[in-house]
Amino acid sequence: MALHLIKVCVGIGSIEELAAVQKGRRRPGDAGSPHITRHRPKRADEILDGGSLYWIIKRAVAVRQRILAIEELTTEEGRRCRLILDKVLVATVPWPRRPHQGWRYLAAADAPPDLATQADGSGGEMPPREMIAELKRLGLM
């Protein structure tokens, strides 16, 4: 079973803003969106077996991106890790989450479901994200 990472999306207020920032960072021909982090995950093999990076935006998990590769690199600041993320952003059911520094491991069983794959299998229009977050906070979803 895949292992995921979860990270606060600092300075970003929406999924659309995250998409725009990542698009601006990509160079022509890039296979995915690069994201630099300080530490390399020790459980990289488990993450590369279908894992994603779940982004916390405004105190709730809002979106995920599949992790395509994990690379080590050396910068002026020292050794770093570059995560190569899929260009596709997949919206998730808003999952309240407190902010934290850096990234954390996230077990597949604890990850929020994608908005398109609700438990009831409905493919209809979803309520606004704010309403979903409030229902989740109240324990009604």
N, C-alpha and C positions, 0 to 999 in steps of 0.2 A: 504494500500500500504506500502511496506517495506521501512524502512529508512536505509541508509547506513552510514558508516564511511569512511573517507579518511585520509591517513597518508603518510608522506614522509618516504621512505624506506632508512634510513640513512646508508651510507657506502656500499650500494649494487649497482652494476652496470648493472645487467641483471636479467631477470626472472629466468634463470638457476642458477645464484648465490644465489638468494633468496630461491629457492627450496633446494639447497644443505645446506644452513645455517639452514633452518627449519628442514630438515631431521636430521641434527646433534644435534639439540636441543630436538628432540622427544625421549622419553623413550619407550622401548618395551611395547606394550599394550596400548599406548596413543591413544585415539579416534581421536585426531586432533593435530594440531600444536599450542602450547601455545605461546601467546604474552603478555608480561607484559606492562602495561601502568599505569601512575600515577593516573588518575581519572576515575571513573566509569561513563559511560554515564547515564544521568538522564532519557533518553528516551529508556532505555534498552528493554522494552517490544516491542516497535516498531521495534527495530533492530533485535530482536530475531524472528520476524515474517517474516523471509526470507531475512534479510539484509546481506550485505557483507562488507568486509574491502577492499577498493580500495587503492592500493599501487602506490605512485608516485616514479618513477625511472627515473633519468636523466631529471627532469623537465617536465615529462609527466606521466599521469596515464597510466600504462602499464598492470596491472594485478589485479585480484580481488580474494578474498577467502571468501566463505560463513562463517558467524559467527554462530557457533554451540551452544556456551554457553558463559555466562559472569559470572565470579566468583570474589568474594572479597577475598583478602588474606592480611595477615600481614607479613611484612618482617622487616629486621633490619632498613630499611629506613622509615618504617611506613606502613600505609594502602596503598594498591595497588589494581589494577584490572587486572585479567587475562582473556584475550579473548581466547577462544578455537576456532581455525580456521580449516576449512575443509582442508584436506591434498591436495586436488585438487586445482591447480592454473589455473585460467581461464584468458587467454590473452584477453585484450580489445583493441579496436581501440585506438591508442595513442591520448591522450587528453592533450594538453599543460596545465600546471598548475604551478603556482608559489609555491615555497616552503613555508612552514609555520611550526610553532612549534606545537607539539602534534597532536591530531586528530581533525577533524571537522565533523559535520554532513553533509551528502550529500543526497539530495532528489533523489528519484528514477528517476524523470523526468530530472535531471541534470547529471545522471550517464552515462558514455560512454557505448556504446553497446559492447557486446562480439564480437571478430573477427569472430566467426563462425555464427553469426546471423546478417549479414549485411542487410540493408533495402531492397536490391534487391533480397534477398533470395538466392544469388549465393553460391554455396558450393565449387567453384573452388579454385585454389591456390591463396593466398593473396600475394600482393607485399611486399617487405621488410618493416619492421617496420619503418626504417628511412624514406623511401619514403612516407609512410602513414602519419608520423608525419609532414613532410614538406608540403604535400598536405593540411593537416588540418591547419597548420600554415598560409598557403596562402589563406585559406577559400575556397578551391576547393573540400573539402570533408566534 
